[in-house]
Amino acid sequence: MSTTENPVVVLVHGAFAESASWNRVIERLHGRGLRAVAAANPLRDLAGDAAYVRDVILGLDRPVVLVGHSYAGMVISQAAAGVPAVRSLVYVGAFTPDTGESALALSGKFAGSTLGDALVAYPVASGGNEFRIDEEKYHGQFCADLDAGEAALMAVTQRPVTERALTDGLGAAEPAWRTKPSWFVFGGSDRNIPAEAIRFMADRASSRGTREIAGASHAVAASQPDAVAASIIEAVDAGE
């Protein structure tokens, strides 16, 4: 693998979204001549999800800028640990865990998340429960700065997440953000992960560049694709 090649941008969606949530960001990356791959995050358990994303990275045989939204911040922090192909990380309204920390614990570290009241839970055959956001509450909870029609489509195409995935602690002895440069972009009106929590995580990770977008929702890749793409391009350019 040549380290002088332009990296592939690997985009990993989080819970209650799916790969097409990156479409507007991908259009902007393509406009800059960058290749992008939107990986399908299984959302089953942290170790398994991270292993799958690592397989995607290694299968590209190219340098990678790895991008995660929401729960996928957990996944990329583990998937990229010890993987030389990953040059840098971009956290998009995402969790940035230290060893042993879970998404659930981080979301409750600061007040402000209203996600718990919006969830519908039901058992799954593999054991435990799975969560989805109530379709009637999805617009206000997840993507309040998008129009109602788009929000309705996102609500019915959301990918549910298991309770296990949200409660698994990060297994990596050294999370990837401790050894790789990271960038952060998030909405100031995020109702899933409080902005205060993301500020804390960005500071802890010694963010190379942080964009907080006033009034933006959790679905910042869909509602603010210019800002998200700009953060990714900064990460790409920094590695050249």
Secondary structure as a PSIPRED ss2 file (coil, helix, strand):
# PSIPRED VFORMAT (PSIPRED V4.0)

   1 M C   1.000  0.000  0.000
   2 S C   1.000  0.000  0.000
   3 T C   1.000  0.000  0.000
   4 T C   1.000  0.000  0.000
   5 E C   1.000  0.000  0.000
   6 N C   1.000  0.000  0.000
   7 P C   1.000  0.000  0.000
   8 V E   0.000  0.000  1.000
   9 V E   0.000  0.000  1.000
  10 V E   0.000  0.000  1.000
  11 L E   0.000  0.000  1.000
  12 V E   0.000  0.000  1.000
  13 H C   1.000  0.000  0.000
  14 G C   1.000  0.000  0.000
  15 A C   1.000  0.000  0.000
  16 F C   1.000  0.000  0.000
  17 A C   1.000  0.000  0.000
  18 E C   1.000  0.000  0.000
  19 S H   0.000  1.000  0.000
  20 A H   0.000  1.000  0.000
  21 S H   0.000  1.000  0.000
  22 W H   0.000  1.000  0.000
  23 N H   0.000  1.000  0.000
  24 R H   0.000  1.000  0.000
  25 V H   0.000  1.000  0.000
  26 I H   0.000  1.000  0.000
  27 E H   0.000  1.000  0.000
  28 R H   0.000  1.000  0.000
  29 L H   0.000  1.000  0.000
  30 H H   0.000  1.000  0.000
  31 G H   0.000  1.000  0.000
  32 R C   1.000  0.000  0.000
  33 G C   1.000  0.000  0.000
  34 L C   1.000  0.000  0.000
  35 R C   1.000  0.000  0.000
  36 A E   0.000  0.000  1.000
  37 V E   0.000  0.000  1.000
  38 A E   0.000  0.000  1.000
  39 A E   0.000  0.000  1.000
  40 A C   1.000  0.000  0.000
  41 N C   1.000  0.000  0.000
  42 P C   1.000  0.000  0.000
  43 L C   1.000  0.000  0.000
  44 R C   1.000  0.000  0.000
  45 D C   1.000  0.000  0.000
  46 L H   0.000  1.000  0.000
  47 A H   0.000  1.000  0.000
  48 G H   0.000  1.000  0.000
  49 D H   0.000  1.000  0.000
  50 A H   0.000  1.000  0.000
  51 A H   0.000  1.000  0.000
  52 Y H   0.000  1.000  0.000
  53 V H   0.000  1.000  0.000
  54 R H   0.000  1.000  0.000
  55 D H   0.000  1.000  0.000
  56 V H   0.000  1.000  0.000
  57 I H   0.000  1.000  0.000
  58 L H   0.000  1.000  0.000
  59 G H   0.000  1.000  0.000
  60 L H   0.000  1.000  0.000
  61 D C   1.000  0.000  0.000
  62 R C   1.000  0.000  0.000
  63 P C   1.000  0.000  0.000
  64 V E   0.000  0.000  1.000
  65 V E   0.000  0.000  1.000
  66 L E   0.000  0.000  1.000
  67 V E   0.000  0.000  1.000
  68 G E   0.000  0.000  1.000
  69 H E   0.000  0.000  1.000
  70 S C   1.000  0.000  0.000
  71 Y C   1.000  0.000  0.000
  72 A H   0.000  1.000  0.000
  73 G H   0.000  1.000  0.000
  74 M H   0.000  1.000  0.000
  75 V H   0.000  1.000  0.000
  76 I H   0.000  1.000  0.000
  77 S H   0.000  1.000  0.000
  78 Q H   0.000  1.000  0.000
  79 A H   0.000  1.000  0.000
  80 A C   1.000  0.000  0.000
  81 A C   1.000  0.000  0.000
  82 G C   1.000  0.000  0.000
  83 V C   1.000  0.000  0.000
  84 P C   1.000  0.000  0.000
  85 A C   1.000  0.000  0.000
  86 V E   0.000  0.000  1.000
  87 R E   0.000  0.000  1.000
  88 S E   0.000  0.000  1.000
  89 L E   0.000  0.000  1.000
  90 V E   0.000  0.000  1.000
  91 Y E   0.000  0.000  1.000
  92 V E   0.000  0.000  1.000
  93 G C   1.000  0.000  0.000
  94 A C   1.000  0.000  0.000
  95 F C   1.000  0.000  0.000
  96 T C   1.000  0.000  0.000
  97 P C   1.000  0.000  0.000
  98 D C   1.000  0.000  0.000
  99 T C   1.000  0.000  0.000
 100 G C   1.000  0.000  0.000
 101 E C   1.000  0.000  0.000
 102 S C   1.000  0.000  0.000
 103 A H   0.000  1.000  0.000
 104 L H   0.000  1.000  0.000
 105 A H   0.000  1.000  0.000
 106 L H   0.000  1.000  0.000
 107 S H   0.000  1.000  0.000
 108 G C   1.000  0.000  0.000
 109 K C   1.000  0.000  0.000
 110 F C   1.000  0.000  0.000
 111 A C   1.000  0.000  0.000
 112 G C   1.000  0.000  0.000
 113 S C   1.000  0.000  0.000
 114 T C   1.000  0.000  0.000
 115 L H   0.000  1.000  0.000
 116 G H   0.000  1.000  0.000
 117 D H   0.000  1.000  0.000
 118 A H   0.000  1.000  0.000
 119 L E   0.000  0.000  1.000
 120 V E   0.000  0.000  1.000
 121 A E   0.000  0.000  1.000
 122 Y E   0.000  0.000  1.000
 123 P E   0.000  0.000  1.000
 124 V C   1.000  0.000  0.000
 125 A C   1.000  0.000  0.000
 126 S C   1.000  0.000  0.000
 127 G C   1.000  0.000  0.000
 128 G C   1.000  0.000  0.000
 129 N E   0.000  0.000  1.000
 130 E E   0.000  0.000  1.000
 131 F E   0.000  0.000  1.000
 132 R E   0.000  0.000  1.000
 133 I E   0.000  0.000  1.000
 134 D C   1.000  0.000  0.000
 135 E C   1.000  0.000  0.000
 136 E C   1.000  0.000  0.000
 137 K C   1.000  0.000  0.000
 138 Y H   0.000  1.000  0.000
 139 H H   0.000  1.000  0.000
 140 G H   0.000  1.000  0.000
 141 Q H   0.000  1.000  0.000
 142 F H   0.000  1.000  0.000
 143 C C   1.000  0.000  0.000
 144 A C   1.000  0.000  0.000
 145 D C   1.000  0.000  0.000
 146 L C   1.000  0.000  0.000
 147 D C   1.000  0.000  0.000
 148 A H   0.000  1.000  0.000
 149 G H   0.000  1.000  0.000
 150 E H   0.000  1.000  0.000
 151 A H   0.000  1.000  0.000
 152 A H   0.000  1.000  0.000
 153 L H   0.000  1.000  0.000
 154 M H   0.000  1.000  0.000
 155 A H   0.000  1.000  0.000
 156 V H   0.000  1.000  0.000
 157 T H   0.000  1.000  0.000
 158 Q C   1.000  0.000  0.000
 159 R C   1.000  0.000  0.000
 160 P C   1.000  0.000  0.000
 161 V E   0.000  0.000  1.000
 162 T E   0.000  0.000  1.000
 163 E H   0.000  1.000  0.000
 164 R H   0.000  1.000  0.000
 165 A H   0.000  1.000  0.000
 166 L H   0.000  1.000  0.000
 167 T H   0.000  1.000  0.000
 168 D C   1.000  0.000  0.000
 169 G C   1.000  0.000  0.000
 170 L C   1.000  0.000  0.000
 171 G C   1.000  0.000  0.000
 172 A C   1.000  0.000  0.000
 173 A C   1.000  0.000  0.000
 174 E C   1.000  0.000  0.000
 175 P C   1.000  0.000  0.000
 176 A H   0.000  1.000  0.000
 177 W H   0.000  1.000  0.000
 178 R H   0.000  1.000  0.000
 179 T C   1.000  0.000  0.000
 180 K C   1.000  0.000  0.000
 181 P C   1.000  0.000  0.000
 182 S E   0.000  0.000  1.000
 183 W E   0.000  0.000  1.000
 184 F E   0.000  0.000  1.000
 185 V E   0.000  0.000  1.000
 186 F E   0.000  0.000  1.000
 187 G E   0.000  0.000  1.000
 188 G C   1.000  0.000  0.000
 189 S C   1.000  0.000  0.000
 190 D C   1.000  0.000  0.000
 191 R C   1.000  0.000  0.000
 192 N C   1.000  0.000  0.000
 193 I C   1.000  0.000  0.000
 194 P C   1.000  0.000  0.000
 195 A H   0.000  1.000  0.000
 196 E H   0.000  1.000  0.000
 197 A H   0.000  1.000  0.000
 198 I H   0.000  1.000  0.000
 199 R H   0.000  1.000  0.000
 200 F H   0.000  1.000  0.000
 201 M H   0.000  1.000  0.000
 202 A H   0.000  1.000  0.000
 203 D H   0.000  1.000  0.000
 204 R H   0.000  1.000  0.000
 205 A C   1.000  0.000  0.000
 206 S C   1.000  0.000  0.000
 207 S C   1.000  0.000  0.000
 208 R C   1.000  0.000  0.000
 209 G E   0.000  0.000  1.000
 210 T E   0.000  0.000  1.000
 211 R E   0.000  0.000  1.000
 212 E E   0.000  0.000  1.000
 213 I E   0.000  0.000  1.000
 214 A C   1.000  0.000  0.000
 215 G C   1.000  0.000  0.000
 216 A C   1.000  0.000  0.000
 217 S C   1.000  0.000  0.000
 218 H C   1.000  0.000  0.000
 219 A C   1.000  0.000  0.000
 220 V H   0.000  1.000  0.000
 221 A H   0.000  1.000  0.000
 222 A H   0.000  1.000  0.000
 223 S H   0.000  1.000  0.000
 224 Q C   1.000  0.000  0.000
 225 P H   0.000  1.000  0.000
 226 D H   0.000  1.000  0.000
 227 A H   0.000  1.000  0.000
 228 V H   0.000  1.000  0.000
 229 A H   0.000  1.000  0.000
 230 A H   0.000  1.000  0.000
 231 S H   0.000  1.000  0.000
 232 I H   0.000  1.000  0.000
 233 I H   0.000  1.000  0.000
 234 E H   0.000  1.000  0.000
 235 A H   0.000  1.000  0.000
 236 V H   0.000  1.000  0.000
 237 D H   0.000  1.000  0.000
 238 A H   0.000  1.000  0.000
 239 G C   1.000  0.000  0.000
 240 E C   1.000  0.000  0.000
